Amino acid sequence: MNRILIKNAKIVNEGTIFEGDVLIEDDLIVEIAESISAKSSQCKIIDAEGNYLIPGAIDDQVHFREPGLTYKGDIESESKAAVAGGITSYIEQPNTVPNAVTQEILEEKYKIAAEKSYANYSFMMGATNDNLEEVLKTNPKNVAGIKIFLGSSTGNMLVDNEATLEKIFSSTPMLIAVHCEDEATIKNNLEKYKEEFGEDVPVTVHHLIRSEEACYISSSKAIALAKKTGARLHIFHLSTAKEMDLFTNKIPLEDKKITAEVCVHHLWFTNDDYATKGNLIKWNPAVKTANDRKVLWEALLDDRIDVIATDHAPHTLEEKKLPYLKAPSGGPLVQHAVVAMFEAHHQGKISIEKIVEKMCHNPAKIFKIEKRGFIKEGYYADLVIINSGLPWSVKKENILAKCGWSPFEGFTFKSRITHTFVNGQLVYTAFKVKEIRAGKRLLFDR
């Protein structure tokens, strides 16, 4: 039996921080108490030394690029980066090559992850204008949800047929996650800036091309359709102040039919950063203004926004160095998301309890993930120890994403992850990922 005793931890769970010990047996947490003694010489003891012990973060939106785009990243490399970053479970998106729009292709991705993943995994089923029959075959017990691109992004899986959308929304009981940007608005904006700049459109207008209005038109339509059909809707990577008026904090999360996510980059960067970061912070939806960032933070803290995620989407540095119109959107974030939020805590923006709520508890609740996202007896031992006073700088040599770069390169974080456990196995320690592929397929209480 695998027995690990974590001692002297500041345990963060369900809005409280308390000092105590956690006992792991095999893949489960079996005891949480103020003090636990090792009853066997076979029990490995890890002294948390007064550092924070949090549930492993659950990232509800990543693009790990396998199959078909593995020169940018793959399940092995990106899940390694995830566990080094304190993310122990992820939900990957369907715009790989081929797109995961049939049950057969979807299951192929699960087979790859079963062999290669260091973290727990689930994959979204992708919707298109003509695969409703396949979408409806999706098993709610072992697939996270249905993903719909309402704005074209990497992979070009745009669903723009309104009759099809209504059928999907009204036919599936599963959670529907959406990327919301209005395609017509984006195209019109792009033409306007091409008239002004020709083919040398600067990245500094990215947020004006993929504009506030493009986001609002699309997300408001999706919400109206969800209300009309009763669909369970989750809106990914919200980026504008205007969209925050569409969400409520008046009811408990468990009762919400429409939930919201924000990504680390929209909480961290603003359009002023395009001048120095360029295409490295080119994402869809775009990083927007300082006021947008301010209102996103307000909505996160007052619970209109329910989840913090990454939209981890690596591209090579060579691709990112292309001119704006040719450079792809997206960037690597899983290794630095948790410590970036702890940095925000150091800046007085958010409590550690709230970070855990938005990165661990709420994704588990929204997707109804079985026995994960909390530090509770009987739950899987997905755990992370964080030293909040151990500064380190992001450098090329310590970046684990296959693409080899980060928008945080050169930044010094005040906090550092020291240990990550996945299903009771210590997969990250001494700032190295061990060769233990401990990830399991996520299952759902549906």
C-alpha positions as CSV (number, residue, x, y, z in Angstrom):
1,M,0.0,0.0,0.0
2,N,1.1,3.5,-0.9
3,R,1.0,5.5,2.4
4,I,2.0,9.2,2.6
5,L,1.5,11.5,5.5
6,I,1.7,15.2,4.9
7,K,2.4,17.1,8.2
8,N,2.4,20.7,9.3
9,A,0.4,22.1,6.4
10,K,-1.8,25.1,6.1
11,I,-4.8,23.3,4.6
12,V,-7.0,25.4,2.3
13,N,-10.4,24.0,1.7
14,E,-14.0,25.4,1.4
15,G,-13.3,28.9,2.5
16,T,-11.1,28.1,5.5
17,I,-7.4,27.7,6.2
18,F,-6.4,25.5,9.1
19,E,-3.2,23.9,10.3
20,G,-3.1,20.1,10.1
21,D,-2.0,16.8,8.6
22,V,-3.3,14.7,5.7
23,L,-2.9,11.0,5.4
24,I,-3.0,9.4,1.9
25,E,-3.5,5.7,1.3
26,D,-3.1,4.5,-2.3
27,D,-4.9,7.1,-4.4
28,L,-7.3,8.5,-1.7
29,I,-7.2,10.9,1.2
30,V,-8.2,8.8,4.2
31,E,-7.7,11.1,7.2
32,I,-7.5,14.9,7.8
33,A,-6.7,16.0,11.4
34,E,-4.8,18.5,13.5
35,S,-2.2,15.9,14.1
36,I,-1.8,12.4,12.7
37,S,1.0,9.9,13.7
38,A,2.6,7.6,11.2
39,K,1.4,4.1,12.4
40,S,3.8,2.3,10.1
41,S,7.4,2.5,9.1
42,Q,6.2,2.0,5.6
43,C,4.5,5.5,5.7
44,K,6.4,8.2,3.9
45,I,6.3,11.5,5.8
46,I,6.4,14.8,4.0
47,D,6.8,17.9,6.2
48,A,4.9,20.8,4.5
49,E,6.8,23.1,6.9
50,G,3.8,25.5,7.4
51,N,3.3,26.0,3.7
52,Y,-0.1,25.9,2.0
53,L,-1.7,22.6,1.0
54,I,-4.4,23.1,-1.7
55,P,-6.4,20.7,-3.8
56,G,-4.9,20.2,-7.3
57,A,-6.2,22.8,-9.7
58,I,-8.6,21.7,-12.3
59,D,-8.1,23.6,-15.6
60,D,-11.3,23.4,-17.6
61,Q,-9.9,24.6,-20.9
62,V,-6.6,23.6,-22.5
63,H,-5.3,22.8,-25.9
64,F,-2.6,20.1,-25.7
65,R,-2.3,19.7,-29.5
66,E,-2.4,16.0,-29.8
67,P,-3.1,14.5,-32.2
68,G,-2.0,16.3,-35.3
69,L,-0.2,19.4,-34.0
70,T,2.4,17.7,-31.7
71,Y,5.2,19.9,-32.9
72,K,3.6,22.7,-30.8
73,G,2.9,20.5,-27.7
74,D,1.6,17.0,-26.8
75,I,-0.2,15.3,-24.0
76,E,3.0,14.2,-22.3
77,S,4.8,17.5,-22.5
78,E,1.9,19.7,-21.6
79,S,0.6,17.5,-18.8
80,K,4.1,17.6,-17.3
81,A,4.0,21.4,-17.4
82,A,0.6,21.2,-15.8
83,V,1.6,19.2,-12.8
84,A,4.7,21.3,-12.3
85,G,2.3,24.2,-12.2
86,G,-0.1,22.6,-9.6
87,I,-2.8,21.6,-12.2
88,T,-3.7,18.0,-11.5
89,S,-6.7,17.7,-13.9
90,Y,-7.5,19.2,-17.2
91,I,-10.2,19.3,-19.8
92,E,-8.9,19.4,-23.3
93,Q,-10.6,21.0,-26.3
94,P,-11.6,19.3,-29.6
95,N,-9.8,21.5,-32.2
96,T,-6.9,19.0,-32.7
97,V,-6.2,17.4,-36.1
98,P,-8.4,15.6,-36.9
99,N,-11.1,17.6,-34.9
100,A,-12.7,15.5,-32.2
101,V,-16.1,15.5,-33.8
102,T,-16.9,11.8,-33.8
103,Q,-17.0,9.4,-30.9
104,E,-14.2,7.3,-32.5
105,I,-11.8,10.2,-32.8
106,L,-12.7,11.3,-29.3
107,E,-11.9,7.9,-27.8
108,E,-8.6,7.8,-29.6
109,K,-7.6,10.9,-27.6
110,Y,-8.5,9.1,-24.4
111,K,-6.3,6.2,-25.4
112,I,-3.3,8.5,-25.9
113,A,-3.9,10.2,-22.6
114,A,-4.2,6.8,-20.8
115,E,-0.7,6.0,-21.9
116,K,1.0,9.5,-21.7
117,S,-0.8,11.8,-19.2
118,Y,0.9,12.9,-16.0
119,A,-2.4,14.6,-14.9
120,N,-6.0,13.6,-14.9
121,Y,-7.8,14.2,-18.1
122,S,-11.0,14.6,-20.0
123,F,-11.7,15.7,-23.5
124,M,-14.6,17.8,-24.9
125,M,-16.7,16.5,-27.8
126,G,-16.7,19.0,-30.6
127,A,-19.9,20.2,-32.3
128,T,-20.0,21.3,-36.0
129,N,-22.8,22.4,-38.3
130,D,-23.5,18.8,-39.2
131,N,-22.6,16.3,-36.5
132,L,-25.6,16.5,-34.2
133,E,-26.1,12.7,-34.3
134,E,-22.5,12.1,-33.1
135,V,-22.8,14.8,-30.4
136,L,-25.9,13.1,-28.9
137,K,-24.0,9.8,-28.5
138,T,-21.6,11.4,-26.0
139,N,-21.6,9.6,-22.6
140,P,-22.2,12.2,-19.8
141,K,-20.5,9.9,-17.3
142,N,-17.0,9.9,-18.8
143,V,-16.9,13.0,-21.1
144,A,-16.7,16.6,-19.7
145,G,-19.1,18.2,-22.1
146,I,-19.8,19.6,-25.6
147,K,-17.7,22.4,-27.1
148,I,-19.0,24.9,-29.6
149,F,-16.9,27.5,-31.3
150,L,-19.2,30.5,-32.0
151,G,-16.2,32.4,-33.3
152,S,-13.6,30.8,-35.5
153,S,-10.3,30.0,-33.8
154,T,-7.5,27.5,-34.2
155,G,-9.0,24.5,-36.1
156,N,-11.8,26.5,-37.7
157,M,-14.7,24.6,-36.1
158,L,-17.1,27.5,-36.4
159,V,-20.8,26.6,-35.8
160,D,-22.8,29.4,-37.4
161,N,-26.0,27.6,-38.5
162,E,-28.7,29.0,-36.1
163,A,-31.0,26.0,-36.6
164,T,-28.2,23.6,-35.8
165,L,-27.3,25.6,-32.7
166,E,-30.8,25.5,-31.4
167,K,-31.0,21.8,-32.0
168,I,-27.8,21.2,-30.1
169,F,-28.9,23.4,-27.2
170,S,-32.3,21.8,-26.9
171,S,-31.2,18.2,-27.5
172,T,-28.3,17.5,-25.2
173,P,-28.6,17.4,-21.3
174,M,-24.8,17.8,-21.1
175,L,-22.9,20.9,-20.3
176,I,-22.3,23.0,-23.4
177,A,-19.1,25.1,-23.3
178,V,-18.8,28.0,-25.8
179,H,-16.2,30.3,-27.4
180,C,-18.1,33.5,-28.0
181,E,-17.0,36.0,-30.7
182,D,-19.2,37.2,-33.5
183,E,-17.6,36.3,-36.8
184,A,-19.2,39.0,-38.9
185,T,-18.2,41.8,-36.5
186,I,-14.6,40.5,-36.5
187,K,-14.5,40.3,-40.4
188,N,-15.8,43.9,-40.7
189,N,-13.3,45.2,-38.2
190,L,-10.4,43.4,-39.9
191,E,-11.3,44.9,-43.3
192,K,-11.4,48.3,-41.8
193,Y,-7.8,48.0,-40.3
194,K,-6.6,46.4,-43.5
195,E,-7.8,49.4,-45.4
196,E,-5.8,51.6,-43.0
197,F,-2.6,49.4,-42.7
198,G,-2.6,47.1,-45.7
199,E,-1.0,43.7,-44.8
200,D,1.0,45.3,-42.0
201,V,-1.8,45.5,-39.4
202,P,-0.1,45.9,-36.0
203,V,-0.9,43.6,-33.1
204,T,-1.8,46.7,-31.0
205,V,-5.2,46.8,-32.7
206,H,-6.0,43.1,-32.0
207,H,-8.4,44.0,-29.3
208,L,-10.2,46.4,-31.6
209,I,-10.5,43.8,-34.4
210,R,-11.7,41.0,-32.0
211,S,-13.6,43.7,-30.2
212,E,-15.8,44.2,-27.1
213,E,-18.8,44.3,-29.4
214,A,-17.8,41.0,-31.1
215,C,-17.7,39.3,-27.8
216,Y,-20.9,40.8,-26.4
217,I,-23.0,40.1,-29.5
218,S,-22.0,36.4,-29.4
219,S,-22.2,35.8,-25.6
220,S,-25.5,37.5,-25.3
221,K,-27.0,35.4,-28.1
222,A,-25.6,32.2,-26.5
223,I,-27.2,33.1,-23.2
224,A,-30.5,34.0,-24.8
225,L,-30.5,30.6,-26.5
226,A,-29.6,28.8,-23.3
227,K,-32.5,30.5,-21.5
228,K,-34.9,29.7,-24.3
229,T,-33.9,26.0,-24.5
230,G,-33.0,25.4,-20.8
231,A,-29.5,24.3,-21.9
232,R,-26.6,24.0,-19.3
233,L,-24.2,26.7,-20.6
234,H,-20.7,27.5,-19.6
235,I,-19.0,30.5,-21.3
236,F,-15.2,30.2,-21.7
237,H,-12.6,33.0,-21.5
238,L,-14.7,36.1,-21.0
239,S,-12.7,39.2,-21.7
240,T,-14.9,42.4,-21.5
241,A,-16.5,44.6,-18.9
242,K,-19.7,44.8,-21.0
243,E,-20.2,41.0,-20.8
244,M,-20.2,41.0,-17.0
245,D,-23.8,42.5,-17.1
246,L,-25.0,39.2,-18.5
247,F,-24.1,37.2,-15.4
248,T,-25.6,36.9,-11.9
249,N,-24.3,36.2,-8.4
250,K,-27.8,36.1,-7.0
251,I,-28.0,32.3,-6.8
252,P,-25.7,29.6,-5.5
253,L,-23.3,28.0,-8.1
254,E,-25.1,24.7,-7.7
255,D,-28.3,26.3,-9.0
256,K,-26.8,28.2,-11.9
257,K,-27.7,27.0,-15.4
258,I,-25.3,29.6,-17.0
259,T,-21.8,29.8,-15.6
260,A,-18.7,31.9,-16.5
261,E,-15.0,31.5,-16.8
262,V,-12.1,34.0,-17.0
263,C,-8.5,33.1,-18.0
264,V,-5.3,34.1,-16.3
265,H,-4.1,36.3,-19.3
266,H,-7.3,38.4,-19.2
267,L,-6.7,39.0,-15.5
268,W,-3.0,39.8,-15.9
269,F,-2.3,41.7,-19.2
270,T,-3.9,44.7,-20.9
271,N,-3.8,46.1,-24.5
272,D,-0.9,48.3,-23.3
273,D,1.2,45.2,-23.1
274,Y,1.0,44.6,-26.8
275,A,3.7,47.2,-27.2
276,T,6.3,45.0,-25.4
277,K,4.9,41.5,-25.7
278,G,3.5,41.6,-29.2
279,N,2.1,38.4,-30.6
280,L,3.2,36.5,-27.4
281,I,-0.1,37.8,-25.9
282,K,-2.2,37.5,-29.0
283,W,-5.1,35.4,-27.8
284,N,-8.7,34.9,-29.0
285,P,-10.7,36.5,-27.4
286,A,-8.1,39.3,-27.3
287,V,-6.6,40.8,-24.2
288,K,-8.4,44.1,-23.8
289,T,-8.3,47.3,-21.8
290,A,-7.3,48.1,-18.2
291,N,-10.9,48.9,-17.5
292,D,-12.0,45.5,-18.9
293,R,-9.4,43.8,-16.6
294,K,-10.6,45.8,-13.6
295,V,-14.2,44.8,-14.1
296,L,-13.3,41.1,-14.8
297,W,-11.6,41.1,-11.4
298,E,-14.7,42.7,-9.8
299,A,-16.9,40.0,-11.3
300,L,-14.6,37.3,-10.3
301,L,-14.6,38.4,-6.7
302,D,-18.4,39.0,-6.5
303,D,-19.1,35.6,-8.0
304,R,-20.5,36.6,-11.4
305,I,-17.5,34.7,-12.8
306,D,-17.2,31.2,-11.4
307,V,-13.9,29.7,-12.7
308,I,-10.3,30.8,-13.4
309,A,-8.7,28.7,-16.3
310,T,-5.8,29.0,-18.7
311,D,-6.9,28.4,-22.3
312,H,-3.3,27.0,-22.6
313,A,-2.7,26.9,-26.3
314,P,1.0,26.6,-27.3
315,H,2.5,27.7,-30.6
316,T,6.1,27.7,-31.7
317,L,8.2,30.9,-31.2
318,E,8.7,30.9,-35.0
319,E,5.0,31.0,-35.5
320,K,4.6,33.8,-33.0
321,K,7.3,35.8,-34.7
322,L,5.3,36.0,-37.9
323,P,3.6,39.2,-38.8
324,Y,0.4,39.9,-36.9
325,L,-2.0,38.7,-39.6
326,K,-0.2,35.3,-39.9
327,A,0.8,34.7,-36.3
328,P,-1.6,32.2,-34.5
329,S,-3.5,33.1,-31.4
330,G,-2.8,31.4,-28.0
331,G,0.0,30.8,-25.6
332,P,1.3,28.4,-22.9
333,L,0.0,29.0,-19.4
334,V,-0.5,25.8,-17.3
335,Q,2.9,25.9,-15.6
336,H,2.4,29.5,-14.3
337,A,-1.3,29.9,-13.7
338,V,-1.5,29.0,-10.0
339,V,1.6,31.0,-9.0
340,A,0.3,33.9,-11.1
341,M,-2.9,33.9,-9.0
342,F,-0.8,33.7,-5.8
343,E,1.1,36.7,-7.1
344,A,-2.3,38.5,-7.4
345,H,-2.8,37.5,-3.7
346,H,0.5,39.1,-2.8
347,Q,-0.8,42.2,-4.6
348,G,-3.9,42.2,-2.4
349,K,-6.3,41.4,-5.2
350,I,-7.6,38.0,-4.1
351,S,-7.6,35.7,-1.0
352,I,-6.0,32.3,-1.2
353,E,-9.4,30.8,-0.2
354,K,-10.9,32.5,-3.3
355,I,-8.2,31.2,-5.6
356,V,-8.9,27.7,-4.4
357,E,-12.6,28.2,-4.9
358,K,-12.2,29.4,-8.5
359,M,-9.4,27.0,-9.6
360,C,-10.3,23.8,-7.7
361,H,-13.7,23.7,-6.1
362,N,-15.8,25.4,-8.7
363,P,-14.6,23.5,-11.8
364,A,-15.3,20.3,-9.9
365,K,-18.9,21.5,-9.1
366,I,-19.7,22.9,-12.5
367,F,-18.6,19.7,-14.4
368,K,-19.7,17.5,-11.5
369,I,-16.3,15.8,-11.4
370,E,-16.3,12.7,-9.1
371,K,-14.3,13.0,-5.9
372,R,-11.8,15.8,-7.0
373,G,-11.3,19.5,-6.4
374,F,-11.5,19.3,-2.6
375,I,-9.4,18.2,0.4
376,K,-11.9,15.7,1.8
377,E,-11.7,12.2,3.3
378,G,-12.6,9.7,0.6
379,Y,-11.6,12.1,-2.3
380,Y,-8.7,11.4,-4.6
381,A,-5.4,12.7,-3.3
382,D,-4.8,15.4,-5.9
383,L,-2.8,17.8,-3.8
384,V,-0.3,20.7,-4.1
385,I,2.1,22.2,-1.6
386,I,2.9,25.9,-2.3
387,N,5.6,28.0,-0.5
388,S,4.3,31.5,-0.8
389,G,7.7,33.0,0.1
390,L,10.1,31.2,-2.3
391,P,10.8,33.6,-5.2
392,W,11.8,32.2,-8.6
393,S,12.2,33.6,-12.1
394,V,10.7,32.2,-15.3
395,K,13.6,31.3,-17.7
396,K,13.9,29.3,-20.9
397,E,15.6,26.5,-19.0
398,N,12.8,26.0,-16.5
399,I,9.9,26.2,-19.0
400,L,8.4,22.7,-19.5
401,A,5.9,23.4,-22.3
402,K,7.2,21.9,-25.6
403,C,7.1,25.3,-27.3
404,G,9.8,26.5,-24.9
405,W,8.6,30.1,-24.2
406,S,6.2,31.8,-21.9
407,P,4.5,35.2,-21.7
408,F,5.8,35.3,-18.1
409,E,9.5,34.9,-19.2
410,G,11.7,37.1,-17.1
411,F,9.1,37.6,-14.4
412,T,9.9,36.7,-10.8
413,F,7.1,35.1,-8.9
414,K,7.0,35.3,-5.1
415,S,5.4,31.8,-4.7
416,R,6.6,28.4,-5.8
417,I,5.1,25.0,-6.0
418,T,7.2,22.4,-4.1
419,H,5.1,19.2,-4.3
420,T,2.3,17.9,-6.6
421,F,0.4,14.7,-5.9
422,V,-1.8,13.1,-8.6
423,N,-4.0,10.2,-7.3
424,G,-1.8,9.9,-4.2
425,Q,1.5,9.7,-6.2
426,L,4.2,12.4,-5.7
427,V,4.7,13.4,-9.3
428,Y,6.5,16.7,-8.8
429,T,9.2,17.4,-6.1
430,A,12.5,19.2,-5.9
431,F,11.4,21.2,-8.9
432,K,11.3,18.2,-11.2
433,V,8.6,16.1,-12.6
434,K,9.1,12.4,-11.9
435,E,8.5,9.8,-14.6
436,I,5.2,8.8,-13.1
437,R,2.2,9.0,-15.5
438,A,-0.3,9.0,-12.7
439,G,-3.2,10.6,-14.6
440,K,-6.6,8.9,-14.7
441,R,-9.7,9.6,-16.8
442,L,-12.1,12.0,-15.1
443,L,-15.5,10.7,-14.3
444,F,-18.6,12.7,-13.7
445,D,-21.6,12.5,-11.3
446,R,-24.3,12.7,-13.9
